[in-house]
Every structure is written in structure tokens, then in C-alpha cells.
């Protein structure tokens, strides 16, 4: 039985298979490949693109989706091993996951970081709990550590534009925000771009490091794919000659000692037209959305010729139906 809760589940070879099929299917009719298939979707957190795109995948594929919002018509769920459940969490995932597995063919979960720090996020307790106790293929609609579907859509967008990602110079740059955000999206862009053979440059201010295990995994994937990973605190130098610029806000590393307000301390890191002018002439700009205009990214970038954010969001649909097919083929 396959799962897709992180890039380790499909790796370099699986990435190629999923992206190749997604690109081919986008050019043709929607195959009815999911007839009589039910996807259970468990949301601990809000969604727009994720929920809509997965429901569209199931509907257009001939299947159906059951959507459950934890704490809103569904019991609050406990995930901690050995928890004394005397609070407001009425059901444990040890029962919820196998019960839901009896009703559906696949189980998808969306659960953000809980604010416990980098080590807890890297352990990904809720997603790994569902993965452990579910008896059907389980996939991530974003977790504390990764957002694999977003990473797949990002790389599909790059391939549509440039044809190949082997040796493609791409920059993942930190962006300012009004509050600290989780690292799942930057983690997944880094990991997926490394697995796709890109020359990945990661730029962030001091104290906003990504987790060591993510960087180690990215370097291992790059070694397999022929890509590379480099880190810098110089945003302009990272973007120089880059053909993909991906901006995303994330919070400080737990070990940095920086507080929540530090995400506002670097307004000059906003993705601006001036920054994009340093990139390659055919460069594109990407962001996972939602985006805070003129905080993370300037209007001139989002509305300018570089922007592929809407194409990127559309591609969530295409990679997800390919990913669902990959899970069902096992």
C-alpha cells in the first residue's frame, strides 16, 4: 500500500512518473479513472485551493469526496500517544483513522504546524499518526513538515514553462509577513526542486534557517537527480540569473532566539520588480497563495509578466489527479 505524506514516499522516480502523467493529462480529456472511488478528506485547518482542487479531481474523475472539518460538525481529534483525554478532544486518531478507512478508498489529511517548534514540526505527529493507523492509502493536503501536492504543482509549472528542470536555476527566497508562518511550503518546494534536478538556491535572513533534516534530505535528492542545493543570506545574489523565483514567508528557527516580531524586521526582502529585474530575462515568479500583497510580494510582481501564481494553482488539480492514480496503482 502506497502513501503520499511526503516526498520520501515517491522520490525521484515517482516524481517523474507523477509529473509526466499530469502534463499529458492536462493536454487531453479528463479521464474517468476514479469511478466508484471515494476520497475522505479530513481538514484540521482552512483551505481554498486544496479543498476545491481535490473535490474537482474526484468529481471530474467520476468519484466522490467526503469532507470532514475537525471541530466543526466532527469531534475534535486527539493525536498524542498516551493522552489522558479529559479535555475537549473527544476522539483519538487511533480509532478515527481506521474507522474512516472502512468507509473510503483513500484518506487525505490537512493539518498545520501546532506552534511547538521546529523539532515537533519535523516529527509531523498528526500526519504520521493518520499514516500509522489508517488502513487505506493516506496523502497529505499539507502537514507540519511538508505540502507535497504544492511542491508537485510548483515543479509542473516550471516544466510547462521551460521544458526541463535539469540544471534549472531556481531561487527559494524568504519573504516578510505580519506573523510567523509554518515551513511546510518552503520545505516542499526545496525538496521537490532538488528531486527534479534543479540548481536550488535558498535565501533567507539570519535566524530563519530551515530544519537540518530537510536540508539533508534535499541534498540527498539533489545527488540522485543531478541537482544542487546552496544557501545564502544575500537575496539579490541568489536571484541573479535565476529562471524561477519562489517567494514564501516562514517563521524563525526555534534555535535562533528570534521572536515572532522578527518576521517584520526585514521589509526589504519583499519580492519586488527590482528584485525580479536581477533574475534571468525569461524568469517566472511563483507563490503558493494566499499571498499578502505589498507585504510578501509587491503588486508589480503579482500583476507583472513574471507571475505564474494562477497557473501554479490550476496545476494543483492536474498533479493531484495524477498522484491519486499513482496511489491507487499499487
N, C-alpha and C positions, 0 to 999 in steps of 0.2 A: 504494500500500500504506500503510495506516494503522499507527501505533504509539501506545502509551499509556504512555510512560515518565515523563510529567509533564503538568501541566495545560496546558502550551502546546500539547499535541497535540490537545486538544478545545476549549479556550477556553470563552467564554460560551455560544455556540450549542450546542456539543457537550454541555456540562454540562446544559443544559436538556433536550436530547434524551435523554440517558442517564438523568437523574433521572425524567423523565416516564414513560419506559417501565418503569423499576424500580418506581415506585409503582403503575403499572397492573398489572404482572405479579404484584406481591405480593398483590393482591386476587383473582387468578384462579388457574386451574390452572397447573401448571408446564408450559410449552410444550416440546415435544421439538424444539428448534431446533438441537441440536448433534449430530444423528445422524451417525455416521462422522467426527466431528471429534475430533482428538487435540490435547491441550494438553500441551506439555513444560514441566515446572516444575523450575527449577534453584535450589537453595537453598544459599547460602553460609552462612546463619545459621539459627538455630532459628525455629520457628513453631508456633502453635496455631491461632488463628482463620484465618490466611491459608491455611495448607495445607488445613485441614478445609473451609473455605468454598469454595475453588476446586475441590477434589475433588468436593464436593457439587454445585457448578454443573455440572460435566461429567457426573456420573452422572445427575442429575435431568434434564439436557438431552438425554440419550441418547448422549453422547460418552464419552470416556475421558481419563485423565490418566496421564502417565509422570512419576514423581517421582524426581529425582536430587539427592543430597546431596553437595556438593563435599567431597572429603577423606574420605568415608565410603562406600566402595564405588565411588567415582568419582574419577578423577585430580584432584589439586589443580590449579587453573587459574591461569595467568599472564595478566595483563592489560596489563602495561607495554609500550609500544612500544619496540622495540629491546632488550628484555631479554636478557641472557646467562643462559640457563636452566640454570644449574649448581647450582640449589638443589633444594627438594622439590616445586616446581611442574612437573609433567611434561608438561602440555599448555597451549597458548596458546588464548585465546578466538578468535584469528584462524582457527583450524581448528575448534574446538569448536562455535562458533555456526553456521557454515554446515553442518557435518555434522549437528547436531541439527535444523537446518531441513529437511533432506532426509527426516526421519522424522515430523515433526509439522506441524500446521496453524497453530499459534500457539506462541510461546515466552515463558514468564514467568520472571522472574528476581528473586530476593530477595538483596540484598547491602547490608549495613550500612556505615556510615562506618568507615574504617580507622584513624581517630585521627590523621590527618595535618594536621588543622586546617580552618578554615572555607573557605579557598580551594580545597583539594583536594576537600572535600565538595561545594562548589558546582559544581566541574568534573564530578563524578559519573563517574569514569573507567570503572568496571566496567560500569555500566548503559549508558553511551554506547558502550562497546566492543561489547557484545552488539547494541545497536541498529544499529551500523555494519556489523557482519559477518553478522548474521542475514539470511536471505532470506525470512522469513515475518514477519507482524505480531508485534511484541515489546511486552510490557507489564511494568510494574513491580509487583512484590509488596512493595515498599519498597526504596529505594536510599539512598545517602548524602545526597541532596538532598531527595527527596520520597517521599511514600507516597500516591499519588493515589487508590487504592481506599479508603483510610481517610477521606480528605477527602470523597469522594463519599458514603460511608456516614454521615459526620457531618452533611452537609447534607440528606441524605434524612431523617434522624431529625428535624432541625429542621422540615422541610417537613411531615412527618407530624403534628407537634405543633401548628404554627402556621399551616399552610396556605400561607403565602407567606413568602419570606425577603427580599423587597424592603424595605429600610429597617429590617430586624430588628436591634435592638441586641444584639450578641454580644461576649463578652469571652474572649480567649485569655490565660490567666494562667499565668505560670511557677509551678512547684511545687518544693519541695526534694526531695532524693534522697540516697541513700548514695553515689552516684557520678555523674560527668557522663554524660549521655545525648545521643545524636545529635539533630539538629534536624529530621529528615525529617517527623515527625508535626506539630509546630507549624507548620512551613513549609506543609504541605499544608492544614491547617485554615485558616490565614490566606489562602492563595491561593484556595481553593475558596469560602470565605465571601465574599471580595471579588468573585469572579466571579458569585456568586449575588445580589449586590446588598445584602449586609448592611452595617450600620454596625459595622465591626470595631474593637474596642479591644484593643490588645496591652499587657499589663502585665508588667514584669519588673524585678528589681533592677538596679542599675548594674553594667555589665560583662557582662550576658547578652544583648546585642543579637543580633538575627537578621541574616543577611547582607544587605548593601546591595542586592544584585541581587534578592533575594527581596522585599524591601520595595518596590523599584522596580516589580517585576512585579505585586505586589499592588495598588499604586496605579493602575497602568495598567488592570488588570482591573476595579477599582472604578469607574474613569472610564467604562469601556464599559458597565457594568451599572447604574450609578446608585448604587453603594455608596460607602463611605468607609473610610479606614484612619487610625487615630490611635495614638500611642504614649505611654505614661506609666510612671512609676516608682511610682505610687500605686495599689496593688491595690484598695483599698476604693473609691476614686473611679471606677475602671474598671468595677467590678461594679455600682455604683449604677444601678438601673433596667434592668440587662441582663436579657434573657429567655433567653439561653443563656450558661452559664458553662462554659468548657472549660479544665480544668487539665492541664498537662503539664510534666514536668521536662525541662530540657535544660541542656547544659553551657555554660560561659562562652565568650564570643567570644575567638578567638585573640589579637586585638589588645588585650584587656583587661589582660593580665598576671596575671590571676587563676589560681590553681592548682586542682587537682582538688578539694581540700578545701572550696573556696568553695561547692560545692553544698549543704553542710551548715550554712552560715553564716546562713541565713535561715529558721529553723524557723517563724517567724510567718507565712510565706507559704503554709502548708498550707491546702488547701481545707477549710474548717470550716463547721459550721452557722451560726456567727456571720457568716461571710463571705456565705453564701447568703442570710441574712436581709436583706442590703443590696440584693439583686437584686430584680427585679420579682416581684410576688406569684405569677405563673404561670411563673416561671423554671424551667428544667430544667438539670441538670448532666450533662456528658459527659466521658468519658475513653476513650482508645483501648484500654486494657487491654494487658498486665497492669498492675496497679497495686499499689504497696506501701502497704497500709493503715496509716493513722496515721503515715505519713511524708510521702507526697504528699497523700493525701486521708483525712480522718477517717471513721471508721465511720459517724458520724451523717449524713454526706452520702451515702456509697455505699449505705447501707441506708435512707435517708430518702426522702421523697416527691419530691425533685428528680431522683433518679437515673434516667438512661436508658441506662446503660452496657451492659446486656444487649440492649436493643432495638437500640442502635447496632451491637453485634457481630453480631446477626442480619442487620442491613441490609447487612453486607459481602456476604452471599450475593446479595442482590437487586441491588445495584448492579453486582456483578461479572458476573452473567449478562447484564445489560443492556450492560455495557462490552464483553464478549466479542462480543455481537451487533453492536455498533457497529463493532468491528474487522473483523468478517467481511463487513460490508455494503459495504465499499469496493471 
